[in-house]
Amino acid sequence: MHTIRPLQTAAFVSLAGLAACTATPRHSGLLSDYSRLGALEGRQTRHAENRPVAPPAENQPLFIETIDFAPDVEAAAKLSDKESRLVLNQFSRKLCTGLSRRFAIASEPGPQAYRLKAHVTELRPTSRAAAAISTPLDLASPIGARLPVGLGAFGAEIEMLAPDGQQIAALVWRRDADFTSTGASISRINDAYDLAGDAASDFSELFEAKDAKRAATRIATGLAPDVGLKRGDDACQVYGRAQDALRTAAGFLPAPKMPPEWTDKGAPQAKD
């Protein structure tokens, strides 16, 4: 018995290592310009970016023109309408709240406004069966762990255009969930929902100094997305308030992580 356990552990770690390798994202053709992107970087998160040489001055108007699924992505994921809306709304909310730290979110386009376009280019649902098996493992492990099978994935392409139509920033991003940093939850959109927030945060960080501490952006778009937001507060409320702290509270308690369907009410319904 004493010789089998190390072998089992080694096998598990090997599988986890393979699961942590993220596939290369494919270009969707939806960015206005791919030639300005740098080389693909990262192992767990594969990304290529066009970082602005000089970020726009603060308080410039930013109009969120398009945030949507790329063609065929939604159909391929085979999600329900509610599941699709929650993931897309989370992606939109995180982009809005993150970028509102620098820009004034505009409700309408204008001749001096910057424009944001973003598309979900890949969405692989989480396996409920694998997540159900992983939940006890996640709770029992001192570092949190789940089976490296049935994990979800998320990919996106995001760009910002200057008022003259030139691309000033862009990000091609893809990541698979992994067995430690993305906790298990019995929801088909558990991983995509969390990774959508990560992609949005990474784009917002393109407007930060590359060597600066990134805690401010993570706080604004992560566990406390409504903390410290002023300019974009009203505009971003069209996506509703996130309850990420409630979802991740289980990470500090002996309780499973809550599915986003339980905690996120989505965008507020328009009143007649």
KARA-V170315 format. One record per pair of residues at least 24 apart in sequence whose ideal C-beta (glycine too) atoms are under 10 Angstrom apart, sorted by sequence separation. I is the first residue (numbers start at 0). J is the second residue. If there is no record, write none. Layout:
i = [I	I]
j = [J	J]
This chain:
i = [19	21	23	66	67	91	125	126	151	152	174	196	197	200	222	239	240	18	20	21	66	124	125	126	150	151	172	173	196	222	238	239	66	91	123	124	125	150	172	221	222	239	90	123	124	125	149	150	172	174	238	239	240	63	66	90	123	124	147	150	170	196	238	239	66	90	122	123	147	170	172	237	238	239	87	122	123	147	148	151	172	236	237	63	121	122	123	145	147	150	170	236	63	87	121	122	145	146	147	170	237	86	120	121	122	144	145	150	169	170	61	119	120	121	144	145	149	168	170	63	87	119	120	121	143	144	151	153	168	170	29	83	86	118	119	120	143	145	151	169	61	118	119	120	142	143	145	146	151	153	154	168	29	61	86	117	118	119	140	142	143	144	145	151	152	153	167	168	63	83	117	118	140	143	144	145	150	151	152	153	155	167	29	61	62	82	116	117	118	143	150	151	153	154	155	28	29	61	63	116	117	137	149	151	153	157	27	28	59	60	61	62	63	82	115	116	117	136	137	151	152	153	155	156	157	27	57	58	59	60	61	62	63	76	115	116	151	153	155	159	27	57	58	59	60	61	62	64	78	114	115	116	138	153	154	155	157	158	27	56	57	58	60	62	63	76	77	114	115	133	137	138	153	157	196	55	56	57	59	60	62	72	73	75	76	78	113	114	137	155	156	157	159	54	55	60	62	72	75	76	77	113	114	136	137	155	159	196	54	60	64	70	72	75	76	112	113	114	134	135	157	60	64	65	66	67	69	72	73	112	113	133	134	60	62	63	64	65	66	67	68	69	70	72	111	112	114	116	133	134	193	60	61	62	63	64	65	66	67	68	69	111	120	121	125	132	133	134	192	59	60	61	62	63	64	65	66	67	68	69	110	120	121	123	130	131	133	59	60	61	62	63	64	65	66	68	69	109	110	115	116	117	120	121	123	130	131	193	59	60	61	63	68	108	113	121	129	130	131	192	193	113	130	125	129	130	102	127	128	130	189	55	125	127	125	126	127	130	125	127	130	94	98	125	126	124	125	127	184	90	94	124	125	126	193	123	124	125	126	182	86	90	124	125	182	184	122	124	125	192	193	86	90	123	124	125	182	189	192	122	123	125	182	189	191	192	122	189	121	122	185	186	188	189	123	184	185	186	187	188	189	192	119	122	183	184	185	186	188	121	122	182	183	184	185	186	187	182	184	186	76	181	184	186	188	119	184	184	119	117	72	117	31	69	117	30	69	29	69	115	29	30	29	66	27	29	66	27	28	27	65	26	27	25	64	24	25	64	24	61	62	22	89	97	62	96	85	86	90	94	98	102	59	60	86	89	90	93	94	97	101	59	85	89	92	93	96	97	100	55	82	86	87	88	89	90	91	92	93	94	95	96	97	98	99	102	82	83	86	89	90	93	94	97	98	101	55	82	85	86	89	90	93	94	97	100	101	55	81	85	86	88	89	92	93	96	97	98	100	143	46	51	79	83	86	87	90	91	94	95	98	45	46	47	48	49	78	79	82	86	90	93	94	97	49	51	77	78	82	85	89	93	76	138	55	76	137	54	55	78	137	143	53	54	138	139	51	52	76	100	101	134	138	51	52	100	138	49	50	51	138	49	50	51	97	98	137	138	49	50	97	100	137	36	48	49	50	96	97	99	100	134	135	48	49	98	99	134	36	47	48	49	97	98	133	134	33	35	47	48	96	97	46	47	48	96	97	104	131	11	33	46	47	95	96	130	30	32	45	46	47	93	94	103	104	130	18	27	29	30	31	45	46	93	97	100	103	104	106	18	19	27	28	29	30	32	44	45	46	92	93	96	99	100	102	103	104	106	130	15	18	25	27	29	31	44	45	95	96	99	100	101	102	104	105	15	17	18	22	24	26	35	36	44	45	96	99	100	101	104	15	16	18	19	21	24	25	35	41	43	44	93	96	97	99	100	103	104	106	127	14	15	18	22	24	34	35	37	39	41	43	92	96	98	99	102	11	14	21	31	32	33	35	36	41	43	44	66	95	98	99	104	125	13	14	31	32	35	36	37	39	43	97	99	11	12	31	36	89	96	99	11	30	33	95	96	99	32	43	95	98	31	33	96	97	30	95	96	30	95	96	30	94	95	93	95	96	92	95	27	91	92	94	96	26	92	93	96	25	91	92	24	91	92	23	24	25	90	91	92	93	24	57	88	89	92	23	24	44	88	89	93	21	22	54	55	87	88	21	22	46	54	89	21	22	44	48	54	88	21	44	48	50	51	54	89	19	20	21	46	50	51	19	21	46	48	49	50	18	19	20	44	48	50	18	19	18	19	50	18	19	41	16	19	15	16	15	14	15	12	11	61	61	89	63	88	92	58	62	63	66	57	61	85	86	92	63	85	89	92	63	85	88	91	88	89	82	86	88	82	85	87	88	81	84	85	87	85	79	84	85	84	81]
j = [43	45	47	90	91	115	149	150	175	176	198	220	221	224	246	263	264	43	45	46	91	149	150	151	175	176	197	198	221	247	263	264	92	117	149	150	151	176	198	247	248	265	117	150	151	152	176	177	199	201	265	266	267	91	94	118	151	152	175	178	198	224	266	267	95	119	151	152	176	199	201	266	267	268	117	152	153	177	178	181	202	266	267	94	152	153	154	176	178	181	201	267	95	119	153	154	177	178	179	202	269	119	153	154	155	177	178	183	202	203	95	153	154	155	178	179	183	202	204	98	122	154	155	156	178	179	186	188	203	205	65	119	122	154	155	156	179	181	187	205	98	155	156	157	179	180	182	183	188	190	191	205	67	99	124	155	156	157	178	180	181	182	183	189	190	191	205	206	102	122	156	157	179	182	183	184	189	190	191	192	194	206	69	101	102	122	156	157	158	183	190	191	193	194	195	69	70	102	104	157	158	178	190	192	194	198	69	70	101	102	103	104	105	124	157	158	159	178	179	193	194	195	197	198	199	70	100	101	102	103	104	105	106	119	158	159	194	196	198	202	71	101	102	103	104	105	106	108	122	158	159	160	182	197	198	199	201	202	72	101	102	103	105	107	108	121	122	159	160	178	182	183	198	202	241	101	102	103	105	106	108	118	119	121	122	124	159	160	183	201	202	203	205	101	102	107	109	119	122	123	124	160	161	183	184	202	206	243	102	108	112	118	120	123	124	160	161	162	182	183	205	109	113	114	115	116	118	121	122	161	162	182	183	110	112	113	114	115	116	117	118	119	120	122	161	162	164	166	183	184	243	111	112	113	114	115	116	117	118	119	120	162	171	172	176	183	184	185	243	111	112	113	114	115	116	117	118	119	120	121	162	172	173	175	182	183	185	112	113	114	115	116	117	118	119	121	122	162	163	168	169	170	173	174	176	183	184	246	113	114	115	117	122	162	167	175	183	184	185	246	247	168	185	181	185	186	159	184	185	187	246	113	183	185	184	185	186	189	185	187	190	155	159	186	187	186	187	189	246	153	157	187	188	189	256	187	188	189	190	246	151	155	189	190	247	249	188	190	191	258	259	153	157	190	191	192	249	256	259	190	191	193	250	257	259	260	191	258	191	192	255	256	258	259	194	255	256	257	258	259	260	263	191	194	255	256	257	258	260	194	195	255	256	257	258	259	260	256	258	260	151	256	259	261	263	195	260	261	198	198	154	199	116	154	202	116	155	116	156	202	117	118	118	155	118	120	157	119	120	120	158	120	121	120	159	120	121	160	121	159	160	121	188	196	162	196	186	187	191	195	199	203	161	162	188	191	192	195	196	199	203	162	188	192	195	196	199	200	203	159	186	190	191	192	193	194	195	196	197	198	199	200	201	202	203	206	187	188	191	194	195	198	199	202	203	206	161	188	191	192	195	196	199	200	203	206	207	162	188	192	193	195	196	199	200	203	204	205	207	250	154	159	187	191	194	195	198	199	202	203	206	154	155	156	157	158	187	188	191	195	199	202	203	206	159	161	187	188	192	195	199	203	187	249	167	188	249	167	168	191	250	256	167	168	252	253	166	167	191	215	216	249	253	167	168	216	254	166	167	168	255	167	168	169	215	216	255	256	168	169	216	219	256	156	168	169	170	216	217	219	220	254	255	169	170	219	220	255	158	169	170	171	219	220	255	256	156	158	170	171	219	220	170	171	172	220	221	228	255	136	158	171	172	220	221	255	156	158	171	172	173	219	220	229	230	256	145	154	156	157	158	172	173	220	224	227	230	231	233	146	147	155	156	157	158	160	172	173	174	220	221	224	227	228	230	231	232	234	258	144	147	154	156	158	160	173	174	224	225	228	229	230	231	233	234	145	147	148	152	154	156	165	166	174	175	226	229	230	231	234	146	147	149	150	152	155	156	166	172	174	175	224	227	228	230	231	234	235	237	258	146	147	150	154	156	166	167	169	171	173	175	224	228	230	231	234	144	147	154	164	165	166	168	169	174	176	177	199	228	231	232	237	258	147	148	165	166	169	170	171	173	177	231	233	146	147	166	171	224	231	234	147	166	169	231	232	235	169	180	232	235	169	171	234	235	169	234	235	170	235	236	171	235	236	235	237	238	235	238	171	235	236	238	240	171	237	238	241	171	237	238	171	238	239	171	172	173	238	239	240	241	173	206	237	238	241	173	174	194	238	239	243	172	173	205	206	238	239	173	174	198	206	241	174	175	197	201	207	241	175	198	202	204	205	208	243	174	175	176	201	205	206	175	177	202	204	205	206	175	176	177	201	205	207	176	177	177	178	209	178	179	201	177	180	177	178	178	178	179	178	178	230	231	259	234	259	263	230	234	235	238	230	234	258	259	265	237	259	263	266	238	260	263	266	264	265	259	263	265	260	263	265	266	260	263	264	266	265	260	265	266	266	265]
